[in-house]
């Protein structure tokens, strides 16, 4: 029984939505990337019966409609001792001094060498210990696909998909996910936000050096898109990224 273009489009939209939902729960660290492993759903297989397609079954608009596709998650934690350092202002200022929130000491992870800090020995002012965690989601934004990103053969049997660069969808380190210990002195919410910045930047740099994370994210995106187009009836599917680097990766703004 042949499937008309109209019916095929309805089936494809359901496939797109299903795959986008499945992809959002995958975790990058440790282990392979498999729909059957993480959800209990068997990988999509080609239809046994021939499918007659009057037009290109999936248009570039269909793929763009998926939007953000998350294929890797990243978690990290850092412990910092923060303090306030007073600075004498220049003459003519309305105030005699200014206060800067700064890192007094960074507690190393197990197995790492203790970081020395020149502020540690001489510091005796207000102090607090921050335990900060980060949750980052890595993936692609399919709405960024260009018209030339989808190339279909004349016989509608093969397709080449060129994916946009990886992006960090979220990089979450907000005060609600931060623990404060041994607080002394006066600390406002604004002080806390400022105190969180150094560790946030360090965790971002550390994440960008995690090549395994980005390799997993790329592999996950390639597998999702391959299964999507195979389910649409294509016999040969080639998926690759426009770039394999992470130089263009930007830290999302945290509200």
Residue pairs with C-beta under 8 A, 6 or more apart in sequence:
1 49
2 51
2 52
3 11
3 51
3 52
4 54
5 53
5 54
5 55
5 57
8 51
8 53
8 57
8 232
9 57
9 62
12 57
12 58
12 62
12 232
13 62
15 44
15 228
15 231
15 232
16 62
16 63
16 65
16 66
16 228
19 66
19 224
19 227
19 228
20 66
20 67
20 69
22 35
22 38
22 39
22 41
22 224
23 69
23 70
23 71
23 139
23 220
23 221
23 224
24 69
24 70
25 38
25 39
26 33
26 38
26 70
26 71
26 72
26 73
26 220
27 38
27 72
27 73
28 71
28 72
28 73
28 74
28 138
28 212
28 213
28 216
28 217
28 220
29 73
29 74
29 75
29 212
29 213
29 216
31 37
33 71
33 216
33 219
33 220
33 223
34 43
35 41
35 42
35 43
35 44
35 227
36 42
36 43
43 227
44 227
44 228
44 230
44 231
46 230
46 231
46 233
47 233
51 233
53 156
53 233
56 152
56 156
57 156
57 232
57 233
58 150
58 228
58 229
58 232
59 150
60 145
60 147
60 149
60 150
63 142
63 145
63 150
63 161
64 142
64 143
64 145
65 142
65 143
66 142
67 141
67 142
67 143
68 139
68 140
68 141
68 142
68 143
68 169
69 139
69 140
69 141
69 142
69 221
69 224
70 137
70 138
70 139
70 169
71 138
71 139
71 140
71 216
71 217
71 218
71 219
71 220
71 221
71 224
72 137
72 138
72 139
72 213
72 214
72 216
72 217
72 220
73 135
73 136
73 137
73 138
74 134
74 135
74 136
74 137
74 138
74 207
74 210
74 213
75 133
75 134
75 135
75 136
76 133
76 134
76 203
76 206
76 207
77 131
77 132
77 133
77 134
78 106
78 107
78 131
78 132
78 199
78 202
78 203
79 106
79 107
79 129
79 130
79 131
79 132
80 103
80 105
80 106
80 107
80 129
80 130
80 132
80 195
80 198
80 199
81 103
81 104
81 105
81 106
81 107
81 120
81 127
81 128
81 129
81 130
82 101
82 102
82 103
82 104
82 127
82 128
82 129
82 130
82 195
83 101
83 102
83 104
83 119
83 123
83 125
83 126
83 127
84 99
84 100
84 101
84 102
84 125
84 126
84 185
84 191
85 99
85 100
85 102
85 119
85 123
85 125
86 97
86 98
86 99
86 100
86 125
87 97
87 98
87 99
87 100
88 96
88 97
89 95
89 96
89 97
89 98
101 191
101 194
101 195
102 119
103 117
103 119
103 198
103 199
104 117
104 119
104 120
104 123
104 127
105 115
105 117
105 119
105 120
106 115
106 117
106 199
106 202
108 114
108 115
125 185
126 184
126 185
126 186
126 187
127 182
127 183
127 184
127 185
128 180
128 181
128 182
128 183
128 184
128 185
128 187
128 195
129 180
129 181
129 182
129 183
130 178
130 179
130 180
130 192
130 195
130 196
130 199
131 178
131 179
131 180
131 181
132 173
132 177
132 178
132 196
132 199
132 200
132 203
133 173
133 177
133 178
134 171
134 172
134 173
134 200
134 203
134 207
135 170
135 171
135 172
135 177
136 168
136 170
136 171
136 172
136 207
137 168
137 169
137 170
138 166
138 167
138 168
138 169
138 213
138 214
138 217
139 166
139 167
139 169
139 217
139 221
140 163
140 164
140 165
140 166
140 167
140 221
141 164
141 167
141 169
142 163
142 164
144 164
145 163
145 164
146 162
148 162
149 161
149 162
149 163
149 164
149 242
150 159
150 160
150 161
150 162
151 159
151 160
151 161
151 162
152 158
152 159
153 159
156 234
157 234
157 235
157 236
158 234
158 235
158 236
158 237
158 238
159 229
159 234
159 236
159 237
159 238
160 238
160 239
160 240
161 225
161 229
161 237
161 238
161 239
161 240
162 240
162 241
162 242
163 221
163 222
163 225
163 239
163 240
163 241
163 242
164 241
164 242
165 241
165 242
165 243
165 245
165 248
165 249
166 214
166 217
166 218
166 221
166 241
166 246
166 249
167 249
167 250
168 249
168 250
168 251
168 252
169 252
170 252
171 200
171 204
171 207
171 251
171 252
171 254
172 254
173 196
173 199
173 200
173 203
173 254
174 254
175 189
175 192
175 193
175 196
178 192
178 196
180 187
180 192
187 195
204 251
207 213
208 246
208 249
214 246
218 241
218 244
221 239
221 241
222 239
222 240
225 237
225 239
226 237
226 239
229 237
230 237
